[in-house]
Amino acid sequence: MKKPDYVYVTYIATTPEKVWQALTEVNLMRQWWVDPKAGCARVNVSDWKPGSTWRHQRADGSDVVDILGKVIEFTPPRKMVMTWARLSEEHDMTKHARLTIDVEPYCEGLVRLTVTHDELDENMLKGISGGWPTILSNLKTLLETGRPLPQTPASH
C-alpha cells in the first residue's frame, strides 16, 4: 500500500530570492515558522549541502530538535529536497518521509510555492496537514506585509 502524499500550493507576491531567503535564513525563519496557537518558533538548521543533516528545532533557546533529516537536493533559489523524520526514527530510513519545496516564478511579481510531503505515515500526515497551512500562511503574510500573523504567548 502506497503511503499518502500531502501537497500545498500558495502564491506569494514577492520574488523567488526573497522566498528562498525566508526558507533558509534562521533570523527570518523564526519570524514565520510559528504556529499562532502554540506560539513557539522553530528554525531549520543546516549547512544545506546534499548529504548533510538538517534539524527542525525550537528557537526559544532550548534548541530542542523536533524533526530532522538529510538534505538530498539544494538548488537555490528554486528547489530543496530533504528527508523528514521524528528524532526517535533518525536511524531508520524506512521511517523517513520526503519533503520537496519548489519555488517558481509564476508571473511578474508573483511566486508559486509548492510543498510536497510524501512517504508519510498516518500520524505524520495528520500532524503536517494541520501545520503546513498555518506555517505557510504565516510565511506568505510576512513576505507580503512585512509582519507575521498575530501570535499567542509561547506555550511550546
C-alpha positions in Angstrom: 0.0 0.0 0.0 1.4 3.4 -1.0 2.0 5.9 1.8 0.0 9.1 1.5 1.2 12.4 0.0 0.5 15.9 1.0 0.7 18.8 -1.4 0.2 22.5 -0.6 0.5 25.3 -3.2 0.4 29.0 -2.5 1.1 32.1 -4.4 3.2 34.9 -2.9 3.6 38.5 -4.1 7.4 38.6 -3.9 10.5 37.2 -5.7 11.9 33.7 -5.6 15.0 35.1 -3.9 13.0 36.5 -1.0 11.1 33.3 -0.6 14.4 31.3 -0.6 15.9 33.7 1.9 12.9 33.2 4.2 13.2 29.4 3.8 16.9 29.2 4.7 17.9 32.1 6.9 17.4 31.4 10.6 16.7 35.0 11.6 13.9 35.3 9.1 12.6 31.8 9.7 12.0 32.5 13.4 9.6 35.2 12.4 7.2 33.0 10.4 7.8 29.3 11.3 5.4 29.7 14.3 2.1 28.1 14.9 0.0 31.1 16.0 -1.8 28.9 18.7 1.4 27.3 20.1 3.5 30.4 19.9 6.9 28.7 19.8 9.0 29.5 16.8 11.0 26.7 15.0 14.0 27.1 12.7 15.7 24.7 10.3 19.4 24.5 10.9 21.9 23.0 8.4 24.8 23.9 6.1 22.3 22.8 3.3 24.9 20.7 1.4 23.5 17.4 -0.1 24.1 14.6 2.4 24.2 16.9 5.4 21.8 16.6 8.3 19.2 19.3 8.9 17.4 19.9 12.2 14.0 21.4 12.8 14.4 22.8 16.3 12.8 25.2 18.7 14.0 28.8 18.6 13.3 29.5 22.3 16.9 28.9 23.3 16.4 25.3 24.3 17.3 24.1 20.7 15.1 21.1 21.3 15.0 19.1 18.0 11.5 18.0 16.9 12.3 16.8 13.4 15.4 16.0 11.4 16.6 14.5 8.2 19.1 14.6 5.4 19.5 17.2 2.7 19.0 15.4 -0.7 19.0 18.4 -3.1 19.6 22.1 -2.6 19.3 24.3 -5.7 19.0 28.0 -4.7 16.6 29.7 -5.2 14.4 27.1 -6.8 14.3 23.7 -5.1 15.2 21.8 -1.9 14.5 18.2 -1.1 15.2 16.5 2.2 14.1 13.6 4.3 11.9 14.3 7.3 11.7 12.1 10.5 11.0 12.2 14.1 14.1 12.3 16.3 13.3 8.7 17.6 13.4 7.5 13.9 16.6 9.2 12.9 18.5 5.9 12.1 15.5 4.1 10.5 15.5 5.4 6.9 12.2 3.4 6.2 10.5 5.9 8.6 11.8 9.0 6.8 9.3 11.0 4.7 10.5 13.2 1.9 9.9 16.9 1.7 10.2 18.8 -1.6 9.9 22.6 -1.7 9.7 24.2 -5.2 9.9 27.9 -5.6 8.9 29.1 -9.1 8.3 32.5 -10.7 4.7 32.4 -11.7 4.2 35.8 -13.4 5.7 39.2 -12.8 5.8 39.9 -9.0 4.3 36.5 -8.1 5.9 33.3 -6.9 4.3 29.8 -6.8 5.5 27.9 -3.7 4.8 24.2 -3.7 5.4 22.0 -0.7 5.2 18.3 -1.4 5.5 15.9 1.5 5.4 12.2 0.6 6.1 8.8 2.0 4.2 9.8 5.1 2.8 7.6 7.8 -0.7 8.4 9.0 0.4 10.2 12.2 2.9 12.4 10.4 0.2 13.1 7.7 -2.2 14.3 10.4 0.5 16.5 12.0 1.7 18.2 8.9 -1.9 18.6 7.5 -2.6 20.9 10.4 0.9 22.5 10.4 1.7 23.4 6.8 -1.3 25.6 6.1 -0.7 27.7 9.2 3.1 27.9 8.7 2.9 28.8 5.0 0.2 31.4 5.6 2.5 33.0 8.1 5.3 33.0 5.5 3.1 34.5 2.9 1.8 37.2 5.2 5.3 38.1 6.4 6.7 38.4 2.8 3.7 40.4 1.6 3.1 42.7 4.5 6.4 42.7 6.5 4.6 41.3 9.5 3.8 37.7 10.5 0.3 36.6 11.6 -0.7 37.6 15.2 0.7 35.1 17.7 -0.4 33.9 21.1 2.0 33.7 24.0 4.5 30.9 23.8 3.5 27.6 25.3 5.7 25.2 23.3 
